[in-house]
Amino acid sequence: MSLKHADLASRASAPIRIAIPALLAATLLLFGGCAFTTGHVDLAYQPTTQATKLATPESPRVTVVVTDKRPTQAVGQKINGFGIKTADIVSNTDVPGTLKSAFETELNSRGFTEGAGGNAISVSLDNFENQFTLGFFSGESTASIGMRVTVKRPDGSVAYDKYITGQSKDWVEIAGEGNAARELNAAMQDGVSKVFSDSAFIDSLKKT
């Protein structure tokens, strides 16, 4: 074969060599996470750090109410190697209840006492979902949570009001419920951590 012919053959085969890794990556996503049945996840909150006692003996009691305002109960979607949705992912555990428990866990670890007659924490959950996207060699799993957190005094006045977002992402090879659950739990941890690391939020709970 002449050098000219060899060069032409090399150029012709280049797109094939480039396409093979992409095809392999797509195949991993396609056959690893393309089940056409609804996916189920068990969500759970795990505190990320050891909390410091912040409440004083004079700190009022606190109640937590979570309102679910999400437009969909699905917490994600499975996709195949071509980026096409194959099925919803839903939570076996009660999402608002899990978030409420997360807040109560962090309150208790900081020394606050739950009960009526004191400050009320209202959490409006607007978004909590994982999304898969395709990359060249693998995909990415990105989970996010959005919630408005409000603290009201016994007289109804607002002591704290802020919109909080949390996120977690990682590279994945399978666009299925296992990876979605991991990122969703991490996104919830991130969002709740941001609330309790806000000194204005903590200060609003210490007095009536």
Backbone bond lengths (Angstrom), bond angles and torsions (degrees), N, CA, C in turn:
res aa  C-N    CA-C-N  psi(-1)  N-CA   C-N-CA  omega(-1)  CA-C   N-CA-C  phi
1 M - - - 1.471 - - 1.526 108.69 -
2 S 1.312 117.49 135.52 1.463 121.41 -179.79 1.515 109.76 -72.72
3 L 1.333 114.32 163.51 1.461 118.17 178.11 1.511 111.37 -61.94
4 K 1.338 116.16 -35.75 1.462 120.13 179.71 1.513 110.57 -64.38
5 H 1.343 115.26 -45.53 1.457 118.72 -179.75 1.525 110.92 -66.13
6 A 1.319 116.10 -38.37 1.465 119.94 179.17 1.516 111.06 -63.28
7 D 1.346 116.06 -39.96 1.469 120.12 179.19 1.514 110.74 -64.76
8 L 1.339 116.45 -42.22 1.470 120.19 178.67 1.514 110.68 -63.58
9 A 1.330 117.16 -40.55 1.458 120.48 179.96 1.526 110.72 -65.26
10 S 1.342 115.13 -38.58 1.460 119.74 179.83 1.522 110.74 -64.52
11 R 1.355 115.33 -42.59 1.454 119.39 179.50 1.522 111.35 -65.54
12 A 1.316 116.49 -38.04 1.464 120.71 -178.91 1.515 111.41 -67.32
13 S 1.353 116.56 -33.79 1.462 119.74 -177.27 1.520 112.82 -84.63
14 A 1.345 117.77 -13.51 1.464 120.89 -178.30 1.518 112.74 -58.79
15 P 1.344 119.27 -47.33 1.466 118.25 178.65 1.513 112.92 -60.36
16 I 1.334 116.99 -32.93 1.456 120.86 179.10 1.518 110.14 -66.98
17 R 1.372 115.51 -43.07 1.462 119.05 179.39 1.517 110.98 -64.21
18 I 1.305 117.48 -36.43 1.462 121.38 178.65 1.514 110.97 -70.34
19 A 1.321 116.94 -37.40 1.457 121.14 -175.41 1.513 112.97 -73.35
20 I 1.336 117.16 -28.64 1.461 120.17 -175.75 1.530 112.48 -59.99
21 P 1.368 120.35 -50.37 1.472 118.48 178.49 1.520 112.24 -60.39
22 A 1.336 116.79 -39.70 1.461 119.50 179.40 1.512 110.81 -63.22
23 L 1.340 115.92 -39.49 1.458 119.95 179.56 1.519 110.81 -66.15
24 L 1.336 116.34 -40.02 1.451 119.87 178.48 1.518 111.74 -63.92
25 A 1.344 116.11 -42.02 1.464 120.15 178.31 1.520 110.83 -63.37
26 A 1.330 115.11 -43.17 1.467 118.92 178.69 1.510 111.07 -63.31
27 T 1.351 116.31 -36.72 1.460 119.76 179.92 1.519 111.11 -65.06
28 L 1.342 116.64 -39.10 1.451 119.97 177.42 1.524 110.79 -59.57
29 L 1.332 115.84 -45.50 1.449 119.82 178.93 1.525 111.13 -68.83
30 L 1.310 116.23 -38.39 1.456 121.12 -176.82 1.515 111.78 -64.73
31 F 1.336 116.04 -50.36 1.452 118.59 -174.93 1.524 112.68 -90.63
32 G 1.340 116.86 -12.98 1.460 118.56 178.74 1.506 112.78 -86.98
33 G 1.325 118.48 -30.94 1.452 118.19 -173.02 1.500 113.82 -137.81
34 C 1.322 119.20 32.29 1.458 119.72 -173.19 1.521 113.41 -106.66
35 A 1.343 117.77 17.23 1.463 119.19 179.64 1.527 109.23 -56.26
36 F 1.321 115.68 136.71 1.457 120.39 -176.98 1.524 112.35 -91.48
37 T 1.322 116.46 16.67 1.456 120.75 175.85 1.525 109.31 -104.39
38 T 1.312 116.33 154.01 1.463 121.22 -179.35 1.522 110.46 -60.14
39 G 1.325 115.71 132.25 1.462 120.54 178.23 1.518 110.78 -88.01
40 H 1.325 116.43 148.66 1.467 121.76 -178.70 1.520 109.85 -125.79
41 V 1.324 115.99 137.60 1.458 121.14 177.91 1.525 109.54 -127.30
42 D 1.319 115.28 149.56 1.463 122.24 174.23 1.525 107.27 -108.29
43 L 1.325 115.75 108.46 1.457 120.23 -176.98 1.527 110.77 -91.62
44 A 1.306 116.08 144.65 1.460 121.73 -179.97 1.519 108.70 -151.43
45 Y 1.332 115.63 146.69 1.460 120.85 179.79 1.522 110.17 -101.22
46 Q 1.313 115.85 129.66 1.454 122.15 176.47 1.529 109.13 -122.32
47 P 1.336 118.50 117.26 1.467 120.15 177.52 1.520 110.32 -57.12
48 T 1.319 116.14 140.76 1.462 120.17 -175.68 1.524 113.52 -91.69
49 T 1.317 117.48 -24.81 1.465 120.08 -178.06 1.523 110.40 -137.80
50 Q 1.329 115.47 163.23 1.454 121.69 175.46 1.526 108.38 -79.64
51 A 1.319 116.64 118.26 1.459 120.77 -174.78 1.529 111.59 -81.41
52 T 1.326 115.52 153.07 1.462 122.70 176.74 1.519 109.37 -96.91
53 K 1.325 116.73 139.76 1.456 120.94 176.94 1.530 109.16 -65.38
54 L 1.315 116.38 120.59 1.461 121.30 -176.74 1.521 113.22 -116.97
55 A 1.303 117.57 -23.36 1.465 120.75 -179.44 1.525 110.07 -71.98
56 T 1.302 115.06 150.54 1.466 121.92 176.21 1.519 108.77 -108.97
57 P 1.330 118.08 166.93 1.464 119.67 177.70 1.527 112.88 -58.51
58 E 1.330 115.78 -23.61 1.461 119.65 -179.20 1.532 113.11 -89.34
59 S 1.319 117.40 -6.52 1.471 120.42 -178.17 1.532 110.15 -63.89
60 P 1.331 117.04 134.05 1.466 120.12 -179.17 1.525 111.89 -70.35
61 R 1.314 114.99 165.74 1.455 119.91 174.58 1.525 110.05 -69.83
62 V 1.329 114.68 162.80 1.462 120.50 -176.21 1.529 109.78 -135.55
63 T 1.316 115.71 139.47 1.464 121.00 171.94 1.532 108.66 -119.53
64 V 1.331 115.83 153.66 1.465 121.66 179.79 1.519 109.49 -125.45
65 V 1.326 115.49 128.77 1.464 121.55 175.59 1.518 108.10 -126.98
66 V 1.331 117.43 127.36 1.460 122.30 178.88 1.529 108.58 -112.47
67 T 1.325 116.03 126.42 1.459 122.53 177.56 1.522 109.06 -108.98
68 D 1.309 116.03 125.83 1.466 121.03 -177.78 1.522 110.13 -89.74
69 K 1.329 117.02 109.06 1.457 122.35 179.26 1.533 112.27 -115.24
70 R 1.310 116.48 21.59 1.459 119.86 178.81 1.526 110.54 -66.72
71 P 1.312 118.44 142.06 1.466 120.93 179.55 1.521 112.98 -72.26
72 T 1.341 117.57 -16.27 1.458 121.46 179.74 1.517 109.38 -145.89
73 Q 1.330 115.51 149.55 1.461 120.00 177.99 1.529 111.65 -84.34
74 A 1.309 117.41 -12.19 1.464 120.62 176.94 1.524 109.43 -69.60
75 V 1.329 116.25 141.66 1.468 120.49 178.80 1.527 111.16 -107.25
76 G 1.329 116.58 10.33 1.451 120.69 177.79 1.510 111.35 166.00
77 Q 1.332 115.81 179.50 1.459 122.20 177.84 1.522 109.13 -138.57
78 K 1.323 115.23 138.24 1.455 119.72 170.35 1.525 107.88 -74.88
79 I 1.324 116.72 148.40 1.460 120.65 173.82 1.519 109.02 -133.11
80 N 1.315 115.68 158.82 1.459 119.28 175.88 1.531 110.38 -97.65
81 G 1.319 116.65 -172.62 1.458 120.93 -176.04 1.504 114.94 -68.50
82 F 1.340 117.73 -6.21 1.460 121.50 177.69 1.528 111.42 -106.99
83 G 1.345 116.15 8.38 1.455 120.67 178.58 1.504 114.03 79.93
84 I 1.327 117.33 13.03 1.466 121.43 -178.13 1.522 109.63 -92.24
85 K 1.327 116.60 132.77 1.460 121.39 178.47 1.526 109.84 -64.13
86 T 1.342 115.21 132.95 1.463 119.48 178.65 1.519 112.52 -110.90
87 A 1.345 117.71 -28.52 1.465 120.21 -179.01 1.520 109.62 -169.51
88 D 1.331 116.12 157.03 1.461 121.59 174.94 1.523 110.54 -76.85
89 I 1.315 115.38 158.05 1.461 122.76 170.06 1.520 106.99 -116.84
90 V 1.323 117.13 125.62 1.463 121.88 -179.24 1.526 109.39 -121.89
91 S 1.319 115.39 163.30 1.454 120.63 -178.15 1.526 110.30 -98.31
92 N 1.341 116.14 132.48 1.462 121.13 173.54 1.518 110.79 -72.79
93 T 1.324 115.97 -29.02 1.450 121.14 179.91 1.522 110.12 -92.55
94 D 1.324 116.21 152.38 1.457 121.92 179.89 1.531 108.97 -70.33
95 V 1.321 116.98 115.33 1.467 120.79 -174.89 1.532 111.92 -64.48
96 P 1.352 119.82 -51.81 1.470 118.82 177.78 1.526 112.29 -59.39
97 G 1.332 116.28 -37.62 1.463 119.88 178.97 1.519 112.05 -65.85
98 T 1.326 117.08 -38.20 1.459 121.31 177.83 1.524 110.86 -65.49
99 L 1.329 116.44 -41.13 1.462 120.84 178.56 1.529 110.60 -67.01
100 K 1.317 117.36 -40.78 1.469 121.84 177.51 1.524 110.19 -61.12
101 S 1.322 116.18 -43.81 1.460 120.39 178.14 1.524 111.41 -63.10
102 A 1.332 116.66 -35.15 1.464 120.75 178.53 1.524 110.52 -62.89
103 F 1.320 116.39 -46.04 1.469 120.40 178.20 1.524 110.98 -62.79
104 E 1.324 116.77 -43.78 1.464 120.48 -178.70 1.523 111.22 -65.30
105 T 1.329 117.00 -37.22 1.466 120.67 177.16 1.518 111.40 -61.65
106 E 1.337 116.23 -44.77 1.464 120.09 -179.26 1.528 111.49 -70.24
107 L 1.316 117.27 -34.99 1.469 120.33 177.27 1.525 110.56 -64.73
108 N 1.330 116.04 -47.19 1.463 120.18 -179.13 1.513 111.79 -62.39
109 S 1.323 116.47 -39.54 1.465 119.62 -178.55 1.521 112.20 -68.97
110 R 1.320 116.58 -18.40 1.467 120.98 177.55 1.521 112.11 -99.13
111 G 1.323 116.41 5.92 1.460 120.65 173.25 1.511 115.74 92.26
112 F 1.331 118.55 4.00 1.465 120.01 179.24 1.526 109.93 -81.08
113 T 1.333 115.44 145.98 1.461 122.17 -177.61 1.517 109.75 -104.00
114 E 1.313 115.82 131.75 1.460 120.09 178.21 1.525 110.23 -80.14
115 G 1.319 116.02 143.90 1.452 120.09 177.69 1.508 112.32 157.55
116 A 1.315 115.21 159.10 1.466 121.25 -178.92 1.521 111.19 -76.12
117 G 1.345 114.60 163.90 1.447 120.76 176.43 1.511 114.60 93.75
118 G 1.321 117.34 -1.51 1.464 120.52 -179.70 1.514 111.52 -120.30
119 N 1.325 116.29 -140.15 1.460 121.20 179.52 1.532 110.50 -81.08
120 A 1.313 115.42 149.47 1.464 121.15 -179.62 1.515 110.03 -119.08
121 I 1.323 115.68 124.76 1.464 121.26 176.13 1.519 107.98 -96.47
122 S 1.316 115.64 121.61 1.462 121.87 177.87 1.519 108.95 -110.19
123 V 1.327 116.06 123.81 1.468 121.28 -179.42 1.525 108.20 -117.54
124 S 1.322 116.15 117.79 1.459 121.53 177.53 1.518 108.31 -102.65
125 L 1.332 116.15 108.86 1.465 121.31 -177.01 1.523 109.34 -86.56
126 D 1.334 116.55 109.78 1.461 121.68 -176.87 1.517 113.32 -95.83
127 N 1.323 116.22 -28.84 1.472 119.49 -174.88 1.512 109.54 -154.25
128 F 1.344 115.32 138.03 1.461 120.94 174.02 1.521 106.88 -160.62
129 E 1.331 115.56 99.09 1.460 118.75 -171.81 1.516 111.31 -156.83
130 N 1.321 114.82 149.25 1.460 121.77 174.32 1.528 109.04 -107.10
131 Q 1.334 116.24 143.11 1.460 121.59 177.08 1.515 109.61 -128.75
132 F 1.335 115.34 134.75 1.449 121.50 174.70 1.521 109.20 -98.98
133 T 1.322 116.37 139.16 1.461 121.84 173.53 1.525 108.56 -131.38
134 L 1.326 116.10 151.58 1.458 121.08 -178.06 1.520 111.27 -91.42
135 G 1.327 115.56 140.68 1.451 122.10 172.39 1.513 109.01 -115.41
136 F 1.344 117.36 -170.83 1.464 120.32 -177.37 1.525 111.61 -73.45
137 F 1.338 116.62 -46.84 1.455 120.09 -179.40 1.518 112.66 -106.22
138 S 1.333 117.83 -18.57 1.458 121.45 -179.73 1.514 107.87 -156.89
139 G 1.316 115.90 -176.27 1.457 119.61 179.39 1.517 110.95 -113.43
140 E 1.311 115.85 -179.27 1.460 121.44 179.37 1.525 109.16 -130.15
141 S 1.316 115.50 137.73 1.459 122.38 176.75 1.524 108.02 -109.87
142 T 1.327 116.58 120.90 1.468 121.36 -178.15 1.522 109.47 -126.95
143 A 1.315 116.24 118.06 1.467 121.36 178.29 1.521 109.42 -110.60
144 S 1.319 116.21 144.13 1.464 120.56 -179.85 1.519 109.85 -141.80
145 I 1.320 114.93 153.21 1.458 122.26 175.79 1.516 108.16 -134.10
146 G 1.329 116.19 140.38 1.456 121.88 176.89 1.511 109.54 -132.83
147 M 1.320 117.20 128.73 1.465 120.75 -177.07 1.523 111.12 -151.97
148 R 1.318 114.97 143.42 1.464 120.32 174.01 1.521 108.13 -97.38
149 V 1.322 115.97 125.60 1.461 121.82 -177.89 1.525 109.04 -112.23
150 T 1.327 115.58 123.84 1.463 121.56 -177.78 1.520 109.72 -128.45
151 V 1.326 116.33 138.05 1.463 121.73 174.31 1.525 107.89 -115.52
152 K 1.332 115.52 125.04 1.458 120.99 179.52 1.520 110.77 -116.80
153 R 1.335 114.56 141.02 1.457 122.10 175.65 1.535 109.57 -74.34
154 P 1.329 117.02 166.25 1.469 119.64 176.65 1.533 113.31 -57.71
155 D 1.339 117.01 -27.92 1.472 119.91 179.56 1.529 112.83 -84.60
156 G 1.352 117.47 1.64 1.460 121.37 177.99 1.511 115.05 94.27
157 S 1.321 118.18 -7.86 1.459 120.37 179.59 1.526 110.19 -71.89
158 V 1.328 115.51 149.05 1.456 121.61 -176.71 1.528 110.43 -92.01
159 A 1.328 116.06 121.75 1.464 121.05 -179.55 1.519 111.98 -99.95
160 Y 1.329 116.70 -19.36 1.469 120.54 -178.25 1.516 107.90 -157.48
161 D 1.333 116.04 137.99 1.467 120.30 179.23 1.528 108.38 -157.02
162 K 1.316 115.76 112.71 1.465 118.90 -177.49 1.534 109.75 -152.59
163 Y 1.337 114.98 146.30 1.462 120.40 175.82 1.522 108.40 -94.60
164 I 1.327 115.60 125.78 1.453 122.03 -174.82 1.524 109.89 -117.07
165 T 1.326 115.95 137.00 1.463 120.72 174.64 1.519 109.16 -123.12
166 G 1.334 115.99 148.94 1.450 122.14 175.60 1.518 108.97 -134.19
167 Q 1.314 117.51 154.14 1.463 120.05 -177.58 1.526 110.60 -151.82
168 S 1.329 114.91 152.70 1.453 121.73 172.32 1.520 107.98 -150.00
169 K 1.330 116.87 139.62 1.462 120.17 179.75 1.518 110.31 -145.32
170 D 1.342 115.03 154.48 1.449 120.53 178.28 1.521 108.69 -162.24
171 W 1.337 115.74 159.49 1.457 120.92 176.33 1.518 109.26 -78.27
172 V 1.342 116.10 141.48 1.464 120.79 -179.52 1.530 109.54 -138.06
173 E 1.321 115.39 159.29 1.463 121.36 173.65 1.519 111.90 -110.93
174 I 1.342 115.55 -13.42 1.462 120.33 178.93 1.515 108.79 -124.96
175 A 1.329 117.43 120.20 1.464 122.42 -179.86 1.519 108.93 -89.14
176 G 1.323 116.16 64.64 1.454 121.58 -177.53 1.510 112.53 -126.38
177 E 1.345 115.22 -176.37 1.452 120.64 -171.50 1.531 113.80 -67.56
178 G 1.338 117.90 -29.05 1.459 119.33 -179.53 1.517 112.57 -61.14
179 N 1.327 116.78 -47.57 1.461 120.73 178.39 1.523 111.49 -69.52
180 A 1.329 116.89 -34.95 1.463 120.52 178.39 1.524 110.70 -62.70
181 A 1.338 116.99 -43.66 1.463 121.17 -178.90 1.520 111.23 -61.43
182 R 1.329 117.09 -42.54 1.460 120.66 -179.40 1.525 111.53 -61.00
183 E 1.314 117.03 -44.85 1.465 119.67 -178.35 1.528 112.06 -74.00
184 L 1.324 117.57 -34.23 1.463 120.32 177.18 1.528 111.02 -63.28
185 N 1.321 116.38 -45.52 1.463 119.81 178.09 1.523 111.19 -61.51
186 A 1.327 116.29 -40.30 1.465 120.22 179.79 1.525 111.61 -68.39
187 A 1.337 117.20 -35.96 1.465 120.64 178.20 1.528 110.77 -66.53
188 M 1.335 116.44 -39.54 1.463 119.44 176.56 1.519 110.76 -63.58
189 Q 1.326 117.02 -42.90 1.460 120.90 176.97 1.519 111.16 -58.98
190 D 1.318 116.37 -42.57 1.465 121.07 -179.21 1.522 110.86 -63.64
191 G 1.339 116.50 -45.00 1.467 119.96 -178.97 1.513 112.37 -65.52
192 V 1.329 117.35 -46.96 1.465 121.06 -179.27 1.524 110.22 -65.39
193 S 1.325 116.77 -38.99 1.462 120.64 178.29 1.530 111.48 -60.50
194 K 1.325 116.72 -38.86 1.466 120.12 179.14 1.526 111.29 -65.64
195 V 1.324 116.63 -36.42 1.468 119.96 178.07 1.522 110.44 -63.41
196 F 1.338 115.96 -50.10 1.460 119.68 -173.45 1.530 113.33 -79.57
197 S 1.317 117.69 -10.85 1.465 120.03 173.53 1.523 111.61 -90.16
198 D 1.332 116.63 -2.76 1.461 122.17 178.34 1.529 108.73 -85.34
199 S 1.310 116.98 112.30 1.466 121.37 -177.39 1.519 111.97 -61.60
200 A 1.325 117.51 -30.52 1.473 120.42 179.01 1.522 110.43 -65.98
201 F 1.328 116.87 -35.50 1.464 120.43 177.84 1.520 110.24 -66.90
202 I 1.313 116.62 -48.03 1.473 120.66 -179.82 1.522 110.92 -61.86
203 D 1.328 116.85 -42.93 1.466 120.21 -179.91 1.518 111.69 -62.53
204 S 1.331 116.56 -34.38 1.466 119.61 -179.11 1.522 112.26 -67.53
205 L 1.334 116.48 -20.40 1.464 120.27 -178.83 1.516 112.77 -89.57
206 K 1.324 117.77 -13.45 1.459 120.61 -173.13 1.511 114.03 -84.06
207 K 1.332 116.99 -12.00 1.463 118.91 -177.92 1.516 110.73 -145.31
208 T 1.316 114.91 162.06 1.462 121.11 178.29 1.511 109.95 -112.08
